[in-house]
Amino acid sequence: MDKVGNAIKERRKILKITQRTLAELAGVGINTLTKIERGEGNPTIEVLEKILDTLGLELQIGIKQRNES
């Protein structure tokens, strides 16, 4: 979650908007947003999509096969 949180924080700063403004625009709670930016909590994909969409970002999920020895 750290990578996602950092990406959100960096993009928000580039756009020069506050956490409160982003939370309002995305329709999520300020506490939820701050936890995500800190890499805490366990947000749903829907919450992440709201935030990322507001920032003009996209969520991509990939699946890899494990190397089993």
N, CA, C and O atoms as a Tripos MOL2 file, in Angstrom:
@<TRIPOS>MOLECULE
protein
  276   275    69     0     0
PROTEIN
NO_CHARGES

@<TRIPOS>ATOM
      1 N           0.8160   -1.1940    0.0000 N.3       1 MET1
      2 CA          0.0000    0.0000    0.0000 C.3       1 MET1
      3 C           0.8620    1.2620    0.0000 C.2       1 MET1
      4 O           0.3920    2.3330   -0.3820 O.2       1 MET1
      5 N           2.1150    1.1410    0.4240 N.am      2 ASP2
      6 CA          3.0020    2.3070    0.4540 C.3       2 ASP2
      7 C           3.1740    2.9350   -0.9240 C.2       2 ASP2
      8 O           3.1630    4.1590   -1.0550 O.2       2 ASP2
      9 N           3.3340    2.0990   -1.9570 N.am      3 LYS3
     10 CA          3.5400    2.6210   -3.3100 C.3       3 LYS3
     11 C           2.3170    3.3930   -3.7950 C.2       3 LYS3
     12 O           2.4440    4.4600   -4.3960 O.2       3 LYS3
     13 N           1.1480    2.8520   -3.5320 N.am      4 VAL4
     14 CA         -0.0890    3.5200   -3.9440 C.3       4 VAL4
     15 C          -0.2450    4.8360   -3.1920 C.2       4 VAL4
     16 O          -0.5500    5.8700   -3.7860 O.2       4 VAL4
     17 N          -0.0350    4.7880   -1.8900 N.am      5 GLY5
     18 CA         -0.1400    5.9940   -1.0750 C.3       5 GLY5
     19 C           0.8240    7.0800   -1.5090 C.2       5 GLY5
     20 O           0.4640    8.2550   -1.5790 O.2       5 GLY5
     21 N           2.0530    6.6790   -1.8010 N.am      6 ASN6
     22 CA          3.0540    7.6480   -2.2650 C.3       6 ASN6
     23 C           2.6770    8.2400   -3.6190 C.2       6 ASN6
     24 O           2.8640    9.4350   -3.8520 O.2       6 ASN6
     25 N           2.1500    7.4080   -4.5070 N.am      7 ALA7
     26 CA          1.7370    7.8940   -5.8280 C.3       7 ALA7
     27 C           0.6060    8.9140   -5.6970 C.2       7 ALA7
     28 O           0.5950    9.9330   -6.3880 O.2       7 ALA7
     29 N          -0.3340    8.6320   -4.8120 N.am      8 ILE8
     30 CA         -1.4460    9.5540   -4.5820 C.3       8 ILE8
     31 C          -0.9270   10.8730   -4.0180 C.2       8 ILE8
     32 O          -1.3000   11.9500   -4.4850 O.2       8 ILE8
     33 N          -0.0740   10.7770   -3.0210 N.am      9 LYS9
     34 CA          0.4710   11.9810   -2.3780 C.3       9 LYS9
     35 C           1.2680   12.8300   -3.3690 C.2       9 LYS9
     36 O           1.1080   14.0500   -3.4140 O.2       9 LYS9
     37 N           2.1250   12.1830   -4.1620 N.am     10 GLU10
     38 CA          2.9400   12.9070   -5.1380 C.3      10 GLU10
     39 C           2.0720   13.6100   -6.1750 C.2      10 GLU10
     40 O           2.3060   14.7740   -6.4990 O.2      10 GLU10
     41 N           1.0750   12.9070   -6.6910 N.am     11 ARG11
     42 CA          0.1880   13.4940   -7.7060 C.3      11 ARG11
     43 C          -0.6110   14.6550   -7.1120 C.2      11 ARG11
     44 O          -0.7890   15.6840   -7.7630 O.2      11 ARG11
     45 N          -1.0880   14.4900   -5.8840 N.am     12 ARG12
     46 CA         -1.8430   15.5470   -5.2130 C.3      12 ARG12
     47 C          -0.9880   16.8050   -5.0730 C.2      12 ARG12
     48 O          -1.4650   17.9170   -5.2990 O.2      12 ARG12
     49 N           0.2720   16.6200   -4.7010 N.am     13 LYS13
     50 CA          1.1750   17.7650   -4.5450 C.3      13 LYS13
     51 C           1.4790   18.4250   -5.8870 C.2      13 LYS13
     52 O           1.5620   19.6500   -5.9700 O.2      13 LYS13
     53 N           1.6440   17.6260   -6.9350 N.am     14 ILE14
     54 CA          1.8640   18.1800   -8.2760 C.3      14 ILE14
     55 C           0.6780   19.0520   -8.6850 C.2      14 ILE14
     56 O           0.8520   20.1150   -9.2800 O.2      14 ILE14
     57 N          -0.5280   18.5870   -8.3580 N.am     15 LEU15
     58 CA         -1.7410   19.3350   -8.7010 C.3      15 LEU15
     59 C          -2.0200   20.4800   -7.7300 C.2      15 LEU15
     60 O          -2.9410   21.2720   -7.9330 O.2      15 LEU15
     61 N          -1.2090   20.5550   -6.6680 N.am     16 LYS16
     62 CA         -1.3170   21.6210   -5.6670 C.3      16 LYS16
     63 C          -2.6990   21.6780   -5.0220 C.2      16 LYS16
     64 O          -3.3130   22.7390   -4.9130 O.2      16 LYS16
     65 N          -3.1720   20.4990   -4.5950 N.am     17 ILE17
     66 CA         -4.4300   20.4650   -3.8520 C.3      17 ILE17
     67 C          -4.1850   19.8400   -2.4850 C.2      17 ILE17
     68 O          -3.3050   18.9970   -2.3170 O.2      17 ILE17
     69 N          -4.9660   20.2620   -1.5320 N.am     18 THR18
     70 CA         -4.8180   19.7650   -0.1670 C.3      18 THR18
     71 C          -5.4770   18.4020   -0.0260 C.2      18 THR18
     72 O          -6.2680   17.9820   -0.8710 O.2      18 THR18
     73 N          -5.1340   17.7270    1.0550 N.am     19 GLN19
     74 CA         -5.7800   16.4500    1.3470 C.3      19 GLN19
     75 C          -7.2830   16.6470    1.4970 C.2      19 GLN19
     76 O          -8.0710   15.8510    0.9890 O.2      19 GLN19
     77 N          -7.6750   17.7030    2.1900 N.am     20 ARG20
     78 CA         -9.1020   17.9690    2.4110 C.3      20 ARG20
     79 C          -9.8350   18.1720    1.0870 C.2      20 ARG20
     80 O         -10.9250   17.6360    0.8860 O.2      20 ARG20
     81 N          -9.2360   18.9460    0.1890 N.am     21 THR21
     82 CA         -9.8570   19.1910   -1.1130 C.3      21 THR21
     83 C          -9.9750   17.9010   -1.9060 C.2      21 THR21
     84 O         -11.0230   17.6260   -2.4910 O.2      21 THR21
     85 N          -8.9150   17.1110   -1.9320 N.am     22 LEU22
     86 CA         -8.9560   15.8410   -2.6580 C.3      22 LEU22
     87 C         -10.0240   14.9250   -2.0790 C.2      22 LEU22
     88 O         -10.7870   14.3110   -2.8240 O.2      22 LEU22
     89 N         -10.0810   14.8300   -0.7660 N.am     23 ALA23
     90 CA        -11.0850   13.9780   -0.1250 C.3      23 ALA23
     91 C         -12.4920   14.4160   -0.5250 C.2      23 ALA23
     92 O         -13.3390   13.5790   -0.8400 O.2      23 ALA23
     93 N         -12.7400   15.7160   -0.5140 N.am     24 GLU24
     94 CA        -14.0630   16.2320   -0.8900 C.3      24 GLU24
     95 C         -14.3750   15.9480   -2.3550 C.2      24 GLU24
     96 O         -15.4730   15.4980   -2.6820 O.2      24 GLU24
     97 N         -13.4120   16.2090   -3.2360 N.am     25 LEU25
     98 CA        -13.6260   15.9790   -4.6680 C.3      25 LEU25
     99 C         -13.8610   14.5040   -4.9850 C.2      25 LEU25
    100 O         -14.6600   14.1680   -5.8590 O.2      25 LEU25
    101 N         -13.1570   13.6280   -4.2660 N.am     26 ALA26
    102 CA        -13.2660   12.1870   -4.5130 C.3      26 ALA26
    103 C         -14.4490   11.5620   -3.7790 C.2      26 ALA26
    104 O         -14.8510   10.4410   -4.0880 O.2      26 ALA26
    105 N         -15.0020   12.2800   -2.8160 N.am     27 GLY27
    106 CA        -16.1250   11.7410   -2.0530 C.3      27 GLY27
    107 C         -15.7080   10.7000   -1.0360 C.2      27 GLY27
    108 O         -16.4410    9.7450   -0.7800 O.2      27 GLY27
    109 N         -14.5290   10.8820   -0.4520 N.am     28 VAL28
    110 CA        -14.0510    9.9690    0.5940 C.3      28 VAL28
    111 C         -13.7250   10.7840    1.8400 C.2      28 VAL28
    112 O         -13.5700   12.0030    1.7680 O.2      28 VAL28
    113 N         -13.6230   10.1200    2.9620 N.am     29 GLY29
    114 CA        -13.3030   10.8000    4.2040 C.3      29 GLY29
    115 C         -11.8480   11.2380    4.2590 C.2      29 GLY29
    116 O         -10.9650   10.5790    3.7120 O.2      29 GLY29
    117 N         -11.6150   12.3580    4.9260 N.am     30 ILE30
    118 CA        -10.2510   12.8650    5.0680 C.3      30 ILE30
    119 C          -9.3810   11.8690    5.8200 C.2      30 ILE30
    120 O          -8.2100   11.6990    5.4790 O.2      30 ILE30
    121 N          -9.9270   11.2090    6.8320 N.am     31 ASN31
    122 CA         -9.1480   10.2200    7.5840 C.3      31 ASN31
    123 C          -8.7600    9.0390    6.7010 C.2      31 ASN31
    124 O          -7.6530    8.5110    6.8090 O.2      31 ASN31
    125 N          -9.6670    8.6340    5.8390 N.am     32 THR32
    126 CA         -9.3780    7.5420    4.9010 C.3      32 THR32
    127 C          -8.2270    7.9290    3.9860 C.2      32 THR32
    128 O          -7.2960    7.1490    3.7850 O.2      32 THR32
    129 N          -8.2910    9.1260    3.4340 N.am     33 LEU33
    130 CA         -7.2450    9.5890    2.5220 C.3      33 LEU33
    131 C          -5.8970    9.6830    3.2190 C.2      33 LEU33
    132 O          -4.8880    9.2400    2.6700 O.2      33 LEU33
    133 N          -5.8620   10.2490    4.4150 N.am     34 THR34
    134 CA         -4.5760   10.3920    5.1050 C.3      34 THR34
    135 C          -3.9740    9.0330    5.4350 C.2      34 THR34
    136 O          -2.7580    8.8610    5.3580 O.2      34 THR34
    137 N          -4.8110    8.0670    5.8010 N.am     35 LYS35
    138 CA         -4.3020    6.7160    6.0720 C.3      35 LYS35
    139 C          -3.7200    6.0910    4.8040 C.2      35 LYS35
    140 O          -2.6630    5.4630    4.8470 O.2      35 LYS35
    141 N          -4.4030    6.2630    3.6930 N.am     36 ILE36
    142 CA         -3.9130    5.7060    2.4280 C.3      36 ILE36
    143 C          -2.5680    6.3290    2.0650 C.2      36 ILE36
    144 O          -1.6410    5.6200    1.6710 O.2      36 ILE36
    145 N          -2.4590    7.6420    2.1950 N.am     37 GLU37
    146 CA         -1.1990    8.3140    1.8640 C.3      37 GLU37
    147 C          -0.0600    7.8590    2.7670 C.2      37 GLU37
    148 O           1.0990    7.8640    2.3510 O.2      37 GLU37
    149 N          -0.3750    7.4680    3.9940 N.am     38 ARG38
    150 CA          0.6560    6.9840    4.9210 C.3      38 ARG38
    151 C           0.9160    5.4870    4.7530 C.2      38 ARG38
    152 O           1.7880    4.9360    5.4230 O.2      38 ARG38
    153 N           0.1760    4.8310    3.8750 N.am     39 GLY39
    154 CA          0.3640    3.4020    3.6610 C.3      39 GLY39
    155 C          -0.3080    2.5530    4.7210 C.2      39 GLY39
    156 O           0.0580    1.3940    4.9200 O.2      39 GLY39
    157 N          -1.2890    3.1210    5.4010 N.am     40 GLU40
    158 CA         -2.0070    2.4090    6.4570 C.3      40 GLU40
    159 C          -3.4090    2.0490    5.9830 C.2      40 GLU40
    160 O          -3.8770    2.5230    4.9480 O.2      40 GLU40
    161 N          -4.0530    1.2150    6.7500 N.am     41 GLY41
    162 CA         -5.4260    0.8590    6.4300 C.3      41 GLY41
    163 C          -5.5080   -0.1340    5.2940 C.2      41 GLY41
    164 O          -4.4970   -0.6060    4.7750 O.2      41 GLY41
    165 N          -6.7310   -0.4370    4.9240 N.am     42 ASN42
    166 CA         -6.9940   -1.4130    3.8770 C.3      42 ASN42
    167 C          -8.1860   -0.9230    3.0470 C.2      42 ASN42
    168 O          -9.2880   -1.4580    3.1710 O.2      42 ASN42
    169 N          -7.9690    0.0920    2.2020 N.am     43 PRO43
    170 CA         -9.0880    0.6600    1.4460 C.3      43 PRO43
    171 C          -9.6120   -0.3070    0.3930 C.2      43 PRO43
    172 O          -8.8820   -1.1670   -0.1010 O.2      43 PRO43
    173 N         -10.8730   -0.1530    0.0630 N.am     44 THR44
    174 CA        -11.4570   -0.9670   -0.9990 C.3      44 THR44
    175 C         -10.9630   -0.4610   -2.3560 C.2      44 THR44
    176 O         -10.4650    0.6590   -2.4750 O.2      44 THR44
    177 N         -11.1080   -1.2910   -3.3490 N.am     45 ILE45
    178 CA        -10.7400   -0.8900   -4.7070 C.3      45 ILE45
    179 C         -11.6040    0.2890   -5.1450 C.2      45 ILE45
    180 O         -11.1300    1.1810   -5.8480 O.2      45 ILE45
    181 N         -12.8680    0.2960   -4.7310 N.am     46 GLU46
    182 CA        -13.7710    1.3820   -5.0980 C.3      46 GLU46
    183 C         -13.2760    2.7230   -4.5580 C.2      46 GLU46
    184 O         -13.3130    3.7300   -5.2660 O.2      46 GLU46
    185 N         -12.8140    2.7390   -3.3080 N.am     47 VAL47
    186 CA        -12.2920    3.9720   -2.7100 C.3      47 VAL47
    187 C         -11.0410    4.4200   -3.4610 C.2      47 VAL47
    188 O         -10.8960    5.5980   -3.7870 O.2      47 VAL47
    189 N         -10.1460    3.4840   -3.7320 N.am     48 LEU48
    190 CA         -8.9320    3.8320   -4.4800 C.3      48 LEU48
    191 C          -9.2770    4.3900   -5.8580 C.2      48 LEU48
    192 O          -8.6700    5.3630   -6.3050 O.2      48 LEU48
    193 N         -10.2470    3.7780   -6.5300 N.am     49 GLU49
    194 CA        -10.6380    4.2410   -7.8600 C.3      49 GLU49
    195 C         -11.1910    5.6610   -7.8160 C.2      49 GLU49
    196 O         -10.9150    6.4570   -8.7140 O.2      49 GLU49
    197 N         -11.9680    5.9910   -6.7850 N.am     50 LYS50
    198 CA        -12.5010    7.3520   -6.6490 C.3      50 LYS50
    199 C         -11.3640    8.3650   -6.5400 C.2      50 LYS50
    200 O         -11.3750    9.4000   -7.2070 O.2      50 LYS50
    201 N         -10.3930    8.0560   -5.6980 N.am     51 ILE51
    202 CA         -9.2690    8.9670   -5.4790 C.3      51 ILE51
    203 C          -8.4220    9.0780   -6.7410 C.2      51 ILE51
    204 O          -8.0940   10.1790   -7.1820 O.2      51 ILE51
    205 N          -8.0710    7.9350   -7.3150 N.am     52 LEU52
    206 CA         -7.2150    7.9330   -8.5030 C.3      52 LEU52
    207 C          -7.8920    8.6120   -9.6800 C.2      52 LEU52
    208 O          -7.2430    9.3390  -10.4320 O.2      52 LEU52
    209 N          -9.1850    8.3850   -9.8500 N.am     53 ASP53
    210 CA         -9.9250    9.0220  -10.9390 C.3      53 ASP53
    211 C          -9.9100   10.5410  -10.7780 C.2      53 ASP53
    212 O          -9.7450   11.2740  -11.7530 O.2      53 ASP53
    213 N         -10.0810   11.0000   -9.5610 N.am     54 THR54
    214 CA        -10.0470   12.4360   -9.2780 C.3      54 THR54
    215 C          -8.6910   13.0340   -9.6370 C.2      54 THR54
    216 O          -8.6070   14.1800  -10.0790 O.2      54 THR54
    217 N          -7.6330   12.2550   -9.4440 N.am     55 LEU55
    218 CA         -6.2700   12.7160   -9.7280 C.3      55 LEU55
    219 C          -5.8440   12.4750  -11.1760 C.2      55 LEU55
    220 O          -4.7470   12.8680  -11.5750 O.2      55 LEU55
    221 N          -6.7050   11.8320  -11.9600 N.am     56 GLY56
    222 CA         -6.3520   11.5230  -13.3410 C.3      56 GLY56
    223 C          -5.4050   10.3470  -13.4560 C.2      56 GLY56
    224 O          -4.6540   10.2320  -14.4250 O.2      56 GLY56
    225 N          -5.4460    9.4680  -12.4510 N.am     57 LEU57
    226 CA         -4.6060    8.2700  -12.4440 C.3      57 LEU57
    227 C          -5.4710    7.0360  -12.6370 C.2      57 LEU57
    228 O          -6.6970    7.1080  -12.5500 O.2      57 LEU57
    229 N          -4.8340    5.9120  -12.8960 N.am     58 GLU58
    230 CA         -5.5390    4.6590  -13.1620 C.3      58 GLU58
    231 C          -4.9510    3.5430  -12.3160 C.2      58 GLU58
    232 O          -3.7350    3.4530  -12.1470 O.2      58 GLU58
    233 N          -5.8220    2.6950  -11.7870 N.am     59 LEU59
    234 CA         -5.3830    1.5400  -11.0050 C.3      59 LEU59
    235 C          -5.1980    0.3510  -11.9390 C.2      59 LEU59
    236 O          -6.0980    0.0060  -12.7060 O.2      59 LEU59
    237 N          -4.0270   -0.2710  -11.8680 N.am     60 GLN60
    238 CA         -3.7660   -1.4740  -12.6510 C.3      60 GLN60
    239 C          -3.3660   -2.5870  -11.7010 C.2      60 GLN60
    240 O          -2.5040   -2.4110  -10.8400 O.2      60 GLN60
    241 N          -4.0070   -3.7350  -11.8720 N.am     61 ILE61
    242 CA         -3.7130   -4.8880  -11.0260 C.3      61 ILE61
    243 C          -3.1950   -6.0020  -11.9200 C.2      61 ILE61
    244 O          -3.8050   -6.3290  -12.9390 O.2      61 ILE61
    245 N          -2.0760   -6.5780  -11.5370 N.am     62 GLY62
    246 CA         -1.4990   -7.6640  -12.3170 C.3      62 GLY62
    247 C          -1.3920   -8.9350  -11.4960 C.2      62 GLY62
    248 O          -1.3520   -8.8960  -10.2660 O.2      62 GLY62
    249 N          -1.3470  -10.0410  -12.1800 N.am     63 ILE63
    250 CA         -1.1950  -11.3400  -11.5260 C.3      63 ILE63
    251 C           0.0390  -12.0090  -12.1070 C.2      63 ILE63
    252 O           0.2080  -12.0730  -13.3250 O.2      63 ILE63
    253 N           0.9090  -12.5130  -11.2190 N.am     64 LYS64
    254 CA          2.1180  -13.2180  -11.6430 C.3      64 LYS64
    255 C           2.1140  -14.6110  -11.0470 C.2      64 LYS64
    256 O           1.6040  -14.8370   -9.9500 O.2      64 LYS64
    257 N           2.6860  -15.5300  -11.7830 N.am     65 GLN65
    258 CA          2.8420  -16.8860  -11.2820 C.3      65 GLN65
    259 C           4.0240  -16.9260  -10.3310 C.2      65 GLN65
    260 O           5.0710  -16.3370  -10.6000 O.2      65 GLN65
    261 N           3.8490  -17.6260   -9.2130 N.am     66 ARG66
    262 CA          4.9370  -17.7650   -8.2440 C.3      66 ARG66
    263 C           5.9590  -18.7610   -8.7400 C.2      66 ARG66
    264 O           5.6290  -19.7250   -9.4320 O.2      66 ARG66
    265 N           7.2010  -18.5160   -8.3780 N.am     67 ASN67
    266 CA          8.2580  -19.4920   -8.6280 C.3      67 ASN67
    267 C           8.2570  -20.4700   -7.4700 C.2      67 ASN67
    268 O           8.5650  -20.0970   -6.3370 O.2      67 ASN67
    269 N           7.9170  -21.7040   -7.7440 N.am     68 GLU68
    270 CA          7.8930  -22.7110   -6.6800 C.3      68 GLU68
    271 C           9.1090  -23.6060   -6.8220 C.2      68 GLU68
    272 O           9.3800  -24.1450   -7.8950 O.2      68 GLU68
    273 N           9.8490  -23.7600   -5.7090 N.am     69 SER69
    274 CA         11.0470  -24.5920   -5.7590 C.3      69 SER69
    275 C          10.8020  -25.9230   -5.1150 C.2      69 SER69
    276 O          11.7030  -26.7600   -5.0630 O.2      69 SER69
@<TRIPOS>BOND
     1     1     2 1
     2     2     3 1
     3     3     4 2
     4     3     5 am
     5     5     6 1
     6     6     7 1
     7     7     8 2
     8     7     9 am
     9     9    10 1
    10    10    11 1
    11    11    12 2
    12    11    13 am
    13    13    14 1
    14    14    15 1
    15    15    16 2
    16    15    17 am
    17    17    18 1
    18    18    19 1
    19    19    20 2
    20    19    21 am
    21    21    22 1
    22    22    23 1
    23    23    24 2
    24    23    25 am
    25    25    26 1
    26    26    27 1
    27    27    28 2
    28    27    29 am
    29    29    30 1
    30    30    31 1
    31    31    32 2
    32    31    33 am
    33    33    34 1
    34    34    35 1
    35    35    36 2
    36    35    37 am
    37    37    38 1
    38    38    39 1
    39    39    40 2
    40    39    41 am
    41    41    42 1
    42    42    43 1
    43    43    44 2
    44    43    45 am
    45    45    46 1
    46    46    47 1
    47    47    48 2
    48    47    49 am
    49    49    50 1
    50    50    51 1
    51    51    52 2
    52    51    53 am
    53    53    54 1
    54    54    55 1
    55    55    56 2
    56    55    57 am
    57    57    58 1
    58    58    59 1
    59    59    60 2
    60    59    61 am
    61    61    62 1
    62    62    63 1
    63    63    64 2
    64    63    65 am
    65    65    66 1
    66    66    67 1
    67    67    68 2
    68    67    69 am
    69    69    70 1
    70    70    71 1
    71    71    72 2
    72    71    73 am
    73    73    74 1
    74    74    75 1
    75    75    76 2
    76    75    77 am
    77    77    78 1
    78    78    79 1
    79    79    80 2
    80    79    81 am
    81    81    82 1
    82    82    83 1
    83    83    84 2
    84    83    85 am
    85    85    86 1
    86    86    87 1
    87    87    88 2
    88    87    89 am
    89    89    90 1
    90    90    91 1
    91    91    92 2
    92    91    93 am
    93    93    94 1
    94    94    95 1
    95    95    96 2
    96    95    97 am
    97    97    98 1
    98    98    99 1
    99    99   100 2
   100    99   101 am
   101   101   102 1
   102   102   103 1
   103   103   104 2
   104   103   105 am
   105   105   106 1
   106   106   107 1
   107   107   108 2
   108   107   109 am
   109   109   110 1
   110   110   111 1
   111   111   112 2
   112   111   113 am
   113   113   114 1
   114   114   115 1
   115   115   116 2
   116   115   117 am
   117   117   118 1
   118   118   119 1
   119   119   120 2
   120   119   121 am
   121   121   122 1
   122   122   123 1
   123   123   124 2
   124   123   125 am
   125   125   126 1
   126   126   127 1
   127   127   128 2
   128   127   129 am
   129   129   130 1
   130   130   131 1
   131   131   132 2
   132   131   133 am
   133   133   134 1
   134   134   135 1
   135   135   136 2
   136   135   137 am
   137   137   138 1
   138   138   139 1
   139   139   140 2
   140   139   141 am
   141   141   142 1
   142   142   143 1
   143   143   144 2
   144   143   145 am
   145   145   146 1
   146   146   147 1
   147   147   148 2
   148   147   149 am
   149   149   150 1
   150   150   151 1
   151   151   152 2
   152   151   153 am
   153   153   154 1
   154   154   155 1
   155   155   156 2
   156   155   157 am
   157   157   158 1
   158   158   159 1
   159   159   160 2
   160   159   161 am
   161   161   162 1
   162   162   163 1
   163   163   164 2
   164   163   165 am
   165   165   166 1
   166   166   167 1
   167   167   168 2
   168   167   169 am
   169   169   170 1
   170   170   171 1
   171   171   172 2
   172   171   173 am
   173   173   174 1
   174   174   175 1
   175   175   176 2
   176   175   177 am
   177   177   178 1
   178   178   179 1
   179   179   180 2
   180   179   181 am
   181   181   182 1
   182   182   183 1
   183   183   184 2
   184   183   185 am
   185   185   186 1
   186   186   187 1
   187   187   188 2
   188   187   189 am
   189   189   190 1
   190   190   191 1
   191   191   192 2
   192   191   193 am
   193   193   194 1
   194   194   195 1
   195   195   196 2
   196   195   197 am
   197   197   198 1
   198   198   199 1
   199   199   200 2
   200   199   201 am
   201   201   202 1
   202   202   203 1
   203   203   204 2
   204   203   205 am
   205   205   206 1
   206   206   207 1
   207   207   208 2
   208   207   209 am
   209   209   210 1
   210   210   211 1
   211   211   212 2
   212   211   213 am
   213   213   214 1
   214   214   215 1
   215   215   216 2
   216   215   217 am
   217   217   218 1
   218   218   219 1
   219   219   220 2
   220   219   221 am
   221   221   222 1
   222   222   223 1
   223   223   224 2
   224   223   225 am
   225   225   226 1
   226   226   227 1
   227   227   228 2
   228   227   229 am
   229   229   230 1
   230   230   231 1
   231   231   232 2
   232   231   233 am
   233   233   234 1
   234   234   235 1
   235   235   236 2
   236   235   237 am
   237   237   238 1
   238   238   239 1
   239   239   240 2
   240   239   241 am
   241   241   242 1
   242   242   243 1
   243   243   244 2
   244   243   245 am
   245   245   246 1
   246   246   247 1
   247   247   248 2
   248   247   249 am
   249   249   250 1
   250   250   251 1
   251   251   252 2
   252   251   253 am
   253   253   254 1
   254   254   255 1
   255   255   256 2
   256   255   257 am
   257   257   258 1
   258   258   259 1
   259   259   260 2
   260   259   261 am
   261   261   262 1
   262   262   263 1
   263   263   264 2
   264   263   265 am
   265   265   266 1
   266   266   267 1
   267   267   268 2
   268   267   269 am
   269   269   270 1
   270   270   271 1
   271   271   272 2
   272   271   273 am
   273   273   274 1
   274   274   275 1
   275   275   276 2
@<TRIPOS>SUBSTRUCTURE
     1 MET1         2 RESIDUE 1 A MET
     2 ASP2         6 RESIDUE 1 A ASP
     3 LYS3        10 RESIDUE 1 A LYS
     4 VAL4        14 RESIDUE 1 A VAL
     5 GLY5        18 RESIDUE 1 A GLY
     6 ASN6        22 RESIDUE 1 A ASN
     7 ALA7        26 RESIDUE 1 A ALA
     8 ILE8        30 RESIDUE 1 A ILE
     9 LYS9        34 RESIDUE 1 A LYS
    10 GLU10       38 RESIDUE 1 A GLU
    11 ARG11       42 RESIDUE 1 A ARG
    12 ARG12       46 RESIDUE 1 A ARG
    13 LYS13       50 RESIDUE 1 A LYS
    14 ILE14       54 RESIDUE 1 A ILE
    15 LEU15       58 RESIDUE 1 A LEU
    16 LYS16       62 RESIDUE 1 A LYS
    17 ILE17       66 RESIDUE 1 A ILE
    18 THR18       70 RESIDUE 1 A THR
    19 GLN19       74 RESIDUE 1 A GLN
    20 ARG20       78 RESIDUE 1 A ARG
    21 THR21       82 RESIDUE 1 A THR
    22 LEU22       86 RESIDUE 1 A LEU
    23 ALA23       90 RESIDUE 1 A ALA
    24 GLU24       94 RESIDUE 1 A GLU
    25 LEU25       98 RESIDUE 1 A LEU
    26 ALA26      102 RESIDUE 1 A ALA
    27 GLY27      106 RESIDUE 1 A GLY
    28 VAL28      110 RESIDUE 1 A VAL
    29 GLY29      114 RESIDUE 1 A GLY
    30 ILE30      118 RESIDUE 1 A ILE
    31 ASN31      122 RESIDUE 1 A ASN
    32 THR32      126 RESIDUE 1 A THR
    33 LEU33      130 RESIDUE 1 A LEU
    34 THR34      134 RESIDUE 1 A THR
    35 LYS35      138 RESIDUE 1 A LYS
    36 ILE36      142 RESIDUE 1 A ILE
    37 GLU37      146 RESIDUE 1 A GLU
    38 ARG38      150 RESIDUE 1 A ARG
    39 GLY39      154 RESIDUE 1 A GLY
    40 GLU40      158 RESIDUE 1 A GLU
    41 GLY41      162 RESIDUE 1 A GLY
    42 ASN42      166 RESIDUE 1 A ASN
    43 PRO43      170 RESIDUE 1 A PRO
    44 THR44      174 RESIDUE 1 A THR
    45 ILE45      178 RESIDUE 1 A ILE
    46 GLU46      182 RESIDUE 1 A GLU
    47 VAL47      186 RESIDUE 1 A VAL
    48 LEU48      190 RESIDUE 1 A LEU
    49 GLU49      194 RESIDUE 1 A GLU
    50 LYS50      198 RESIDUE 1 A LYS
    51 ILE51      202 RESIDUE 1 A ILE
    52 LEU52      206 RESIDUE 1 A LEU
    53 ASP53      210 RESIDUE 1 A ASP
    54 THR54      214 RESIDUE 1 A THR
    55 LEU55      218 RESIDUE 1 A LEU
    56 GLY56      222 RESIDUE 1 A GLY
    57 LEU57      226 RESIDUE 1 A LEU
    58 GLU58      230 RESIDUE 1 A GLU
    59 LEU59      234 RESIDUE 1 A LEU
    60 GLN60      238 RESIDUE 1 A GLN
    61 ILE61      242 RESIDUE 1 A ILE
    62 GLY62      246 RESIDUE 1 A GLY
    63 ILE63      250 RESIDUE 1 A ILE
    64 LYS64      254 RESIDUE 1 A LYS
    65 GLN65      258 RESIDUE 1 A GLN
    66 ARG66      262 RESIDUE 1 A ARG
    67 ASN67      266 RESIDUE 1 A ASN
    68 GLU68      270 RESIDUE 1 A GLU
    69 SER69      274 RESIDUE 1 A SER
